[in-house]
Amino acid sequence: MRDLKQEYKNENKKKILLIVTVVFIMLVSAYVFTTLGMKNISNMQTLVSISKAFSGTLDNGADAASNKVIMLLRLPRIALAMLAGIGLAVSGAIMQSLTRNYLVSPFTLGISSAAAFGASMSIVFGVGVFFQSEVGMISCAFIASCICGCIVYGISRYIGLNPSSIVLVGISLNYLFSAMTATIEFFAKEHKLEAVVQWTFGSFNRATWESVLITFIVIVVGLAILIIYSLKLNVMATNSDEMAKSLGINVNKARVVCGMTAILLTATIISFTGVIGFVGLIAPHIARLLIGDNHLYYLPFASVLGGILLLFSDMIGKFILYPVNIPVGIVISFLGVPLFIHLILMKRRSLE
């Protein structure tokens, strides 16, 4: 018994060490990428810029231009890339656990398509200062995503709140919002159509410290809620609803709370970044293979992997065809498809 207990503790220590390692890799990569491509600028300039920003002397000195580029352009972009990867990966992991379907992602349930529809409505039909502004477009995308999530859970609850009903309703709404977005694009004027298409590509070009702060707060609150439910998620992800209920778990409450939290995370992120797919699908798969499905470790690990994936995808998009900046949504799709096919081939027996 003692050996078994000690082995369990050692296994948990290894998982914690693995999480700390990938967090270190993500932070070091972010630090290096901040000044990557800037001529005659060392990595230490990042620390100088941060110190000057806190001291209120960002505009002073011969390196004021470089400091502004780092603080106002580079760092918000990198911070939003990490946070977006973290949030989308966690959302994907939660949705896969709640539906017991490893092929589900935020995109599958129609959240991304709804955000694209909301942004398209604002861009094409927006009237007035608010709806034609960046804030108006973000608000419309966020509201449409939340409405989609409420519809998914409302209909699913009406017909029986079970994994298959959530997936089927989500897929239906995904096609519905995609069709409505395509209809808007068909009637849109050329310059507005270009704006819609650019938004649906997904990028971090619009990153600001305000968007980073809002995303950070939502992710911290969302992760805290999901970690509290981690033990219940362990049972629900690997057992039937009847088994979970027999262990005293309120399955419907847990599915609504965790599901709506994941939807809120996704809606917040894609309203700032545009549609970014595959992160919520790939990161949970990799995390499950490397660290297991204990949600106390699985969720943090998947989130950091998502941050690393988007961070590197954004850097690849910036430099692979420099000076052309390829949107991160395109890059992650190119990277995600072969990786996902490889994972399916590795896990084909378990999928069957």
Beta strands, then each sheet from edge to edge (+ up, - down):
end
